Amino acid sequence: MSGSAAPHVLLSRDALAQNVRDLVSRGGAIDLRHDAYGHGAAEVAAIAEAAGATLLTDADGTASMEDVLRLFGIPSADGVLSSRPVMALEGRVLSTKPLHAGEAVSYGYTHRAERDTRVALVTGGYAQGILRALGNRVRVQLGEQTHPIIGRIAMDVCVVDLEGGDAEVGAPVCFFGGTGAVRGALARWSAATGLTALEVAVVIGQKAERKWVA
């Protein structure tokens, strides 16, 4: 998949700076292990230092797991978000088509439509870290609404049920993070995959193209 079509990991400088200031005020430490948990250690270090952090840890064990979750805005094991998510994963609508009752999508036909609907082919698959276990189990945000991923996750794309609606080609699709309805969706991804929310973030951050935004 070309870089222009592939999903992007969007990383918020503002969210990270706010989280750093909050963490420093609490006496927490900044942990840059695992390439800053998929967020990019060099950029995280620069933003953290500009926001007033004086202690950067690597492998000395100073930072607690609570510090890490608060720094990056990752849900805890019970799904609680204690800070703004820094990472969001955004794909795009490639095409839409009708799906009639009884018809199936994706290979293996793990989903058959119960009623006539319309589906969108969306950029983002297991090559970008959207694990196969998420098929038929999580929702994404398109506009102001959330819709389910249906069928098996393919290498570079997945299928989203528009549930009676429609979407424009090129429209952004948020898988998790940001400020909308799926901001804490990594907790659901954790439940679906058996990984922790932080582990999912590391996988996504290592596989999808990263882009820092305001």
Residue pairs with C-beta under 8 A, 6 or more apart in sequence:
1 123
1 127
1 156
3 209
5 92
5 94
5 123
6 123
6 124
6 128
6 156
6 208
6 209
7 89
7 90
7 91
7 92
7 123
7 124
7 128
7 130
7 175
7 208
7 209
8 89
8 90
8 208
8 209
8 210
8 211
9 38
9 87
9 88
9 89
9 204
9 205
9 208
9 209
9 210
9 211
10 87
10 88
10 89
10 90
10 177
10 178
10 211
10 213
11 39
11 40
11 43
11 86
11 87
11 88
11 210
11 211
11 212
11 213
12 84
12 85
12 86
12 88
12 212
12 213
12 214
13 47
13 212
13 213
13 214
14 214
15 73
15 83
15 84
15 85
15 86
16 39
16 44
16 47
16 48
16 51
16 71
16 72
16 86
17 47
17 50
17 51
18 83
18 84
19 70
19 71
19 72
19 73
19 83
19 84
19 86
20 30
20 47
20 48
20 51
20 52
20 53
20 71
21 51
21 52
22 70
22 83
23 29
23 30
23 53
23 67
23 70
23 71
24 51
24 52
24 53
24 54
26 70
28 63
28 64
28 66
28 67
28 70
28 71
29 55
29 57
29 62
29 63
29 64
29 67
30 44
30 45
30 48
30 53
30 55
30 56
30 57
30 63
30 67
30 71
31 37
31 57
31 62
31 63
31 67
31 68
31 71
32 41
32 44
32 45
32 56
32 57
32 58
33 57
33 58
33 59
34 202
35 41
35 205
35 206
36 43
36 44
36 45
36 72
37 68
37 72
37 74
37 198
37 201
37 202
37 205
38 87
38 201
38 202
38 203
38 204
38 205
38 206
39 72
39 86
39 87
39 201
39 205
39 210
40 205
40 210
40 212
43 212
45 56
48 56
49 56
55 62
57 63
63 71
65 198
66 82
68 74
68 198
69 75
69 76
69 82
69 83
69 197
69 198
70 82
70 83
71 83
71 86
72 83
72 85
72 86
72 87
72 198
72 201
73 81
73 82
73 83
73 84
73 85
73 86
73 87
73 177
74 81
74 85
74 186
74 197
74 198
74 201
75 81
75 184
75 186
75 187
75 190
75 197
76 82
76 187
76 197
77 190
77 196
77 197
79 184
79 187
79 188
81 183
81 184
84 179
85 176
85 177
85 178
85 183
85 184
85 186
86 177
87 176
87 177
87 201
87 204
87 205
88 174
88 175
88 176
88 177
88 178
89 124
89 128
89 130
89 174
89 175
89 176
89 177
89 204
89 208
90 172
90 173
90 174
90 175
90 178
91 122
91 123
91 124
91 140
91 172
91 173
91 175
92 122
92 123
92 170
92 171
92 172
92 173
93 120
93 121
93 122
93 142
93 167
93 168
93 169
93 170
93 171
93 173
94 120
94 121
94 122
94 123
94 157
94 169
95 120
95 121
95 169
96 118
96 119
96 120
96 121
96 162
96 166
96 167
96 169
97 118
97 119
97 121
98 116
98 117
98 118
98 119
99 105
99 113
99 116
99 117
99 118
99 119
99 161
100 113
100 116
101 113
101 114
101 115
101 116
102 112
102 113
103 112
103 113
104 110
104 111
104 112
104 113
104 151
105 111
105 113
105 119
105 150
105 151
105 159
106 135
106 150
106 151
106 152
106 153
106 154
106 158
106 159
107 151
107 152
107 154
108 151
108 152
109 151
110 135
110 136
110 151
110 152
111 135
111 136
111 150
111 151
113 161
117 161
117 162
117 163
117 164
118 162
118 164
118 165
118 166
119 150
119 159
119 160
119 161
119 162
120 142
120 159
120 160
120 162
120 167
120 173
121 157
121 158
121 159
122 140
122 157
122 158
122 159
122 160
122 173
123 156
123 157
123 173
124 130
124 156
124 157
124 158
124 173
124 175
124 208
125 153
125 154
125 155
125 156
125 157
125 158
126 132
126 153
126 154
126 155
127 155
127 156
127 207
128 156
128 204
128 207
128 208
129 200
129 203
129 204
129 206
129 207
129 208
130 153
130 158
130 175
130 204
131 153
131 189
131 192
131 193
131 195
131 200
131 203
132 152
132 153
133 192
133 193
133 194
134 149
134 153
134 189
134 192
134 193
135 149
135 150
135 151
135 152
135 153
135 158
136 148
136 149
136 150
136 151
137 149
137 188
137 192
138 148
138 149
138 175
138 185
138 188
138 189
138 192
139 146
139 147
139 148
139 149
139 182
139 185
139 188
140 146
140 147
140 148
140 149
140 160
140 173
140 174
140 175
140 182
141 173
141 174
141 178
141 180
141 181
141 182
142 160
142 162
142 167
142 171
142 172
142 173
142 174
143 167
143 171
144 180
144 181
145 163
145 165
145 181
146 181
146 182
147 160
147 161
147 162
147 163
147 165
148 160
148 161
148 163
149 158
149 159
149 160
150 159
150 160
150 161
151 158
151 159
160 173
174 180
174 182
175 182
175 185
176 182
176 183
176 184
176 185
176 186
176 189
177 183
177 185
177 186
186 197
186 200
186 201
187 197
189 195
189 197
189 200
190 196
190 197
190 199
190 200
193 200
195 203
